[in-house]
Amino acid sequence: MRSRAIYGCAGTELSALERDFFRQTQPWGFILFARNINDSVQVKGLVEQLREIVADAPILIDQEGGRVARLKPPHWRQRPPAARFGLLHGQNPDAAREATYLNARLIAHDLTSLGINVDCLPVLDVPVPGAHDIIGDRAFATDPATIIALGKAQIEGLMDGGVLPVMKHIPGHGRAGADSHLALPRVSASAEELSASDFVTFRSLDQCPIAMTAHVVYESIDPQRPATTSPKVIRDVIRGEIGFDGLLMSDDLSMKALDGPLSVRARAAQFAGCDLVLHCNGDMDEMREVASEVKELDGQALRRSKQALAHLTAPGRFDPAAAEARLAALLGASSTGMSA
């Protein structure tokens, strides 16, 4: 039986200790970071090692483009940040939707060639003036309508390319005044204001197979707990108002927005309603602590996992060279994001 965890690993190949731990704990999936990546041959080898231990394990990555990209030049093409497509949308919405789709389809092509089949994308957060720039140009725009249009195109591009998308950071990180990697953001906006703006993008794209929670406190809903560990936010907002019935994973449990031992964080996230808990840094002692509280994948979490994985299909026919040329034409010769 698989467990309700996603883990990282420490380096470019697995240690004997990691092999034993993953074999024993059988996590739902794994996530790769820059520390795990040299070149395509090495990444394929690491993915194969992981799947030898946990058969058919989903392999996740954060490959957004812009400043959040684990696959980088010279081995992989640099992709533009989401805001580049939002800018184009203000000039030509049809061109922006096509460009966003093609860019996502090309990302999926890169990922599936390595055996990676889940991308933590799209970012559906709605930034507001004065918020911390941890989201910034990772968001398509500041208006929900543009984010919805381009988020939909991005989801379709990834899924057509054989990659499951993960919308983040539900129910919204755009107002956060702090970087949740470093501190716990608190949002004071009213529930009505949040519903009219921040939640709209997720509500409109609630058929996305997977979503990642925000380590953000929404004071008007639950002043005590961030969304990741709040039964009220997950039940009333994510599952209720937004209507998301897909697979819900936590953001990284080791981020400083959360406090207390890793075991307590893992227990709290599952109790709140997260189907899966994510631990990224590959620290073996921390992973053991998380594993001490991670439950088996069963019940609604198992149903949602099967439901999400059922969306995985083999990519159709695709000409990456033609797609690159068309994307470059849509973005214009002045785009800084298309250098090889």
Secondary structure per residue as TSV (DSSP state, phi and psi in degrees):
chain	resnum	aa	ss	phi	psi
A	1	M	-	360.0	136.3
A	2	R	-	-79.1	153.6
A	3	S	E	-98.2	166.6
A	4	R	E	-90.0	47.1
A	5	A	E	-132.0	151.0
A	6	I	E	-124.2	126.6
A	7	Y	E	-119.7	155.0
A	8	G	-	-93.8	177.1
A	9	C	-	-133.2	165.0
A	10	A	S	-79.5	-35.0
A	11	G	S	-141.7	-153.9
A	12	T	S	-87.6	-8.6
A	13	E	S	-147.8	161.5
A	14	L	-	-80.3	140.2
A	15	S	-	-82.2	165.6
A	16	A	H	-61.2	-36.7
A	17	L	H	-63.9	-44.2
A	18	E	H	-64.1	-43.2
A	19	R	H	-56.4	-46.5
A	20	D	H	-64.4	-43.3
A	21	F	H	-64.5	-47.3
A	22	F	H	-67.2	-36.0
A	23	R	H	-64.5	-39.4
A	24	Q	H	-73.3	-41.4
A	25	T	H	-90.3	-22.2
A	26	Q	-	47.1	64.2
A	27	P	E	-65.4	158.8
A	28	W	E	-60.3	-41.2
A	29	G	E	-162.2	-174.6
A	30	F	E	-134.5	154.6
A	31	I	E	-126.3	137.7
A	32	L	E	-104.4	145.2
A	33	F	-	-127.8	176.9
A	34	A	G	-56.5	-33.3
A	35	R	G	-66.3	-17.0
A	36	N	G	-96.2	3.8
A	37	I	-	-126.6	123.1
A	38	N	S	-112.5	-67.9
A	39	D	-	-146.3	178.5
A	40	S	H	-64.6	-38.3
A	41	V	H	-63.2	-44.1
A	42	Q	H	-65.8	-44.0
A	43	V	H	-63.9	-44.2
A	44	K	H	-57.5	-41.7
A	45	G	H	-63.5	-42.1
A	46	L	H	-65.3	-43.5
A	47	V	H	-59.5	-42.7
A	48	E	H	-62.7	-40.9
A	49	Q	H	-60.2	-44.3
A	50	L	H	-63.6	-41.1
A	51	R	H	-79.7	-16.0
A	52	E	H	-68.6	-30.3
A	53	I	H	-88.4	-42.9
A	54	V	S	-123.5	101.1
A	55	A	T	-59.2	132.9
A	56	D	T	60.4	22.5
A	57	A	-	-62.6	130.7
A	58	P	-	-60.2	138.9
A	59	I	E	-114.3	120.1
A	60	L	E	-102.7	159.9
A	61	I	E	-156.9	155.7
A	62	D	-	-99.7	94.8
A	63	Q	E	-121.7	82.4
A	64	E	E	-89.5	-39.4
A	65	G	E	107.0	167.5
A	66	G	T	63.9	-135.6
A	67	R	T	-80.6	-10.6
A	68	V	E	-110.4	93.2
A	69	A	E	-153.2	123.9
A	70	R	S	-88.8	-28.9
A	71	L	S	-94.4	118.0
A	72	K	-	-127.0	163.9
A	73	P	T	-58.1	152.3
A	74	P	T	-88.2	-5.3
A	75	H	T	-83.7	-25.2
A	76	W	S	-133.0	152.7
A	77	R	-	-73.5	140.0
A	78	Q	-	-73.7	135.5
A	79	R	-	-109.9	150.0
A	80	P	-	-69.9	156.2
A	81	P	-	-70.6	161.3
A	82	A	H	-57.0	-35.9
A	83	A	H	-60.5	-25.5
A	84	R	H	-62.8	-37.5
A	85	F	H	-75.5	-34.2
A	86	G	H	-63.8	-37.9
A	87	L	H	-62.2	-44.1
A	88	L	H	-63.4	-35.8
A	89	H	H	-61.4	-33.9
A	90	G	H	-66.7	-22.0
A	91	Q	H	-99.0	-39.3
A	92	N	-	-153.9	91.4
A	93	P	H	-57.2	-40.1
A	94	D	H	-64.3	-43.6
A	95	A	H	-64.0	-38.5
A	96	A	H	-65.4	-42.1
A	97	R	H	-64.6	-42.7
A	98	E	H	-65.1	-43.7
A	99	A	H	-63.6	-41.4
A	100	T	H	-63.4	-43.9
A	101	Y	H	-60.3	-49.5
A	102	L	H	-62.6	-41.7
A	103	N	H	-62.0	-43.5
A	104	A	H	-66.1	-38.9
A	105	R	H	-65.1	-36.1
A	106	L	H	-70.6	-39.1
A	107	I	H	-59.7	-46.1
A	108	A	H	-59.7	-38.5
A	109	H	H	-61.2	-43.8
A	110	D	H	-61.4	-44.2
A	111	L	H	-69.6	-47.2
A	112	T	H	-65.9	-27.0
A	113	S	T	-66.1	-19.0
A	114	L	T	-101.3	-8.3
A	115	G	T	92.8	6.7
A	116	I	-	-87.2	131.7
A	117	N	-	-131.2	13.1
A	118	V	E	-138.7	128.3
A	119	D	E	-118.8	129.4
A	120	C	-	-78.4	79.1
A	121	L	-	-163.6	143.2
A	122	P	-	-90.8	157.6
A	123	V	B	-85.1	113.4
A	124	L	-	-107.1	13.4
A	125	D	-	-67.8	146.7
A	126	V	-	-108.8	99.6
A	127	P	-	-68.3	147.7
A	128	V	-	-123.6	153.9
A	129	P	T	-56.4	136.4
A	130	G	T	90.0	-8.6
A	131	A	S	-73.5	161.3
A	132	H	-	-62.9	146.2
A	133	D	T	-85.0	15.9
A	134	I	T	-59.3	-30.5
A	135	I	T	-88.6	-66.0
A	136	G	G	48.3	-125.5
A	137	D	G	-76.3	3.0
A	138	R	G	-73.2	-20.4
A	139	A	S	-87.4	149.1
A	140	F	S	-66.7	-37.9
A	141	A	-	-167.2	-173.9
A	142	T	S	-105.1	-2.9
A	143	D	S	-110.8	134.9
A	144	P	H	-56.1	-37.1
A	145	A	H	-61.5	-43.1
A	146	T	H	-66.0	-42.9
A	147	I	H	-61.1	-41.2
A	148	I	H	-64.5	-47.1
A	149	A	H	-61.4	-45.9
A	150	L	H	-80.1	-32.0
A	151	G	H	-62.4	-40.5
A	152	K	H	-61.7	-44.3
A	153	A	H	-63.7	-38.3
A	154	Q	H	-67.2	-43.3
A	155	I	H	-58.6	-45.7
A	156	E	H	-64.8	-40.6
A	157	G	H	-63.1	-42.8
A	158	L	H	-65.3	-47.6
A	159	M	H	-67.3	-36.8
A	160	D	H	-64.7	-24.6
A	161	G	T	-92.3	8.6
A	162	G	T	84.2	22.5
A	163	V	-	-125.1	133.9
A	164	L	E	-81.6	130.8
A	165	P	E	-85.5	152.9
A	166	V	E	-125.3	109.2
A	167	M	E	-78.9	140.1
A	168	K	E	-146.0	155.3
A	169	H	E	-113.5	102.1
A	170	I	E	-68.2	134.0
A	171	P	T	-95.1	16.0
A	172	G	-	142.2	124.8
A	173	H	-	-111.2	0.3
A	174	G	T	-66.9	-25.8
A	175	R	T	-89.7	-6.7
A	176	A	-	-59.1	132.7
A	177	G	S	-93.4	6.1
A	178	A	S	-142.6	158.1
A	179	D	-	-83.0	116.0
A	180	S	T	-68.1	-10.2
A	181	H	T	-66.3	-27.2
A	182	L	T	-115.2	-25.4
A	183	A	S	-156.7	166.0
A	184	L	-	-89.1	113.2
A	185	P	-	-75.4	143.6
A	186	R	E	-122.0	131.8
A	187	V	E	-113.7	125.4
A	188	S	-	-98.5	-1.3
A	189	A	-	-58.5	150.3
A	190	S	-	-69.0	159.4
A	191	A	H	-60.0	-35.8
A	192	E	H	-65.9	-42.0
A	193	E	H	-65.7	-42.7
A	194	L	H	-62.0	-43.5
A	195	S	H	-63.9	-35.5
A	196	A	H	-79.7	-13.7
A	197	S	T	-134.1	-67.7
A	198	D	T	-61.8	-40.2
A	199	F	T	-83.0	-15.4
A	200	V	H	-61.1	-42.6
A	201	T	H	-64.2	-41.3
A	202	F	H	-71.5	-38.0
A	203	R	H	-63.6	-37.9
A	204	S	H	-73.8	-25.0
A	205	L	T	-117.9	36.0
A	206	D	T	-71.7	-3.6
A	207	Q	T	-86.6	-1.4
A	208	C	-	-56.5	135.0
A	209	P	S	-64.1	-31.1
A	210	I	E	-136.5	147.6
A	211	A	E	-136.5	151.9
A	212	M	E	-114.9	134.4
A	213	T	E	-74.6	161.3
A	214	A	-	-98.8	134.3
A	215	H	-	-83.7	68.0
A	216	V	-	-135.0	135.9
A	217	V	E	-89.2	126.0
A	218	Y	E	-104.3	101.1
A	219	E	T	-61.5	-29.7
A	220	S	T	-76.9	-10.5
A	221	I	T	-113.2	-51.6
A	222	D	-	-146.5	97.4
A	223	P	S	-72.1	-8.2
A	224	Q	S	-95.4	-32.3
A	225	R	S	-132.0	142.9
A	226	P	-	-68.2	160.7
A	227	A	G	-50.8	-40.4
A	228	T	G	-57.1	-34.6
A	229	T	G	-116.6	19.2
A	230	S	-	-105.6	108.1
A	231	P	H	-57.6	-34.5
A	232	K	H	-67.6	-46.1
A	233	V	I	-64.7	-44.2
A	234	I	I	-68.4	-44.8
A	235	R	I	-70.6	-51.0
A	236	D	I	-82.6	-35.4
A	237	V	I	-100.0	-59.6
A	238	I	I	-67.8	-51.3
A	239	R	I	-82.2	-30.7
A	240	G	I	-87.2	-84.9
A	241	E	I	-59.9	-45.9
A	242	I	S	-72.7	-32.9
A	243	G	-	80.6	23.0
A	244	F	-	-78.9	120.4
A	245	D	-	-115.5	16.8
A	246	G	S	-85.0	-170.4
A	247	L	E	-78.1	122.2
A	248	L	E	-107.0	119.6
A	249	M	E	-113.4	149.1
A	250	S	E	-74.8	158.0
A	251	D	E	-71.3	177.5
A	252	D	E	-59.0	123.5
A	253	L	T	-66.0	-21.2
A	254	S	T	-86.0	-1.0
A	255	M	S	-67.5	150.2
A	256	K	T	-74.4	-8.4
A	257	A	T	-62.3	-29.2
A	258	L	S	-95.4	152.0
A	259	D	-	-127.4	173.1
A	260	G	S	88.3	169.1
A	261	P	-	-59.6	153.0
A	262	L	H	-59.6	-34.2
A	263	S	H	-63.6	-40.6
A	264	V	H	-67.6	-41.2
A	265	R	H	-61.2	-43.9
A	266	A	H	-63.8	-43.2
A	267	R	H	-64.7	-42.8
A	268	A	H	-65.4	-40.8
A	269	A	H	-64.1	-43.0
A	270	Q	H	-67.7	-41.6
A	271	F	H	-62.2	-36.9
A	272	A	H	-68.0	-26.8
A	273	G	T	129.1	6.2
A	274	C	-	-70.2	130.9
A	275	D	S	-73.3	-34.0
A	276	L	E	-133.5	148.1
A	277	V	E	-113.0	142.2
A	278	L	E	-110.8	128.5
A	279	H	E	-131.0	121.5
A	280	C	-	-103.9	-30.2
A	281	N	S	-79.6	-6.7
A	282	G	-	77.6	7.2
A	283	D	-	-72.8	119.1
A	284	M	H	-64.1	-40.8
A	285	D	H	-62.6	-41.5
A	286	E	H	-66.5	-42.2
A	287	M	H	-63.1	-38.7
A	288	R	H	-62.4	-38.8
A	289	E	H	-65.8	-44.1
A	290	V	H	-59.5	-46.8
A	291	A	H	-60.5	-27.4
A	292	S	T	-64.4	-19.8
A	293	E	T	-118.1	-2.2
A	294	V	-	-79.3	130.5
A	295	K	-	-88.1	169.6
A	296	E	B	-72.7	151.1
A	297	L	S	-77.0	110.1
A	298	D	-	-151.3	-179.1
A	299	G	H	56.6	-136.6
A	300	Q	H	-63.7	-34.9
A	301	A	H	-64.0	-41.1
A	302	L	H	-65.9	-42.7
A	303	R	H	-59.1	-45.8
A	304	R	H	-68.2	-33.7
A	305	S	H	-63.4	-47.6
A	306	K	H	-61.5	-40.3
A	307	Q	H	-62.5	-42.8
A	308	A	H	-68.1	-47.9
A	309	L	H	-66.5	-23.8
A	310	A	T	-65.1	-18.4
A	311	H	T	-78.9	-11.3
A	312	L	-	-73.1	120.5
A	313	T	-	-131.4	157.5
A	314	A	-	-67.8	138.7
A	315	P	-	-61.2	144.6
A	316	G	-	-79.5	-175.3
A	317	R	-	-60.9	139.1
A	318	F	-	-155.4	135.2
A	319	D	-	-110.8	96.5
A	320	P	H	-63.2	-35.2
A	321	A	H	-64.1	-43.3
A	322	A	H	-65.9	-38.6
A	323	A	H	-65.5	-41.5
A	324	E	H	-60.8	-43.7
A	325	A	H	-64.9	-43.7
A	326	R	H	-65.6	-41.2
A	327	L	H	-62.4	-44.6
A	328	A	H	-60.9	-39.7
A	329	A	H	-65.8	-41.0
A	330	L	H	-66.2	-41.2
A	331	L	H	-78.0	-22.8
A	332	G	-	94.1	150.3
A	333	A	T	-62.2	-20.3
A	334	S	T	-83.2	-5.6
A	335	S	-	-59.9	132.4
A	336	T	S	-88.4	-8.0
A	337	G	T	-89.9	-0.7
A	338	M	T	-109.2	16.8
A	339	S	-	-69.6	145.0
A	340	A	-	-75.7	360.0
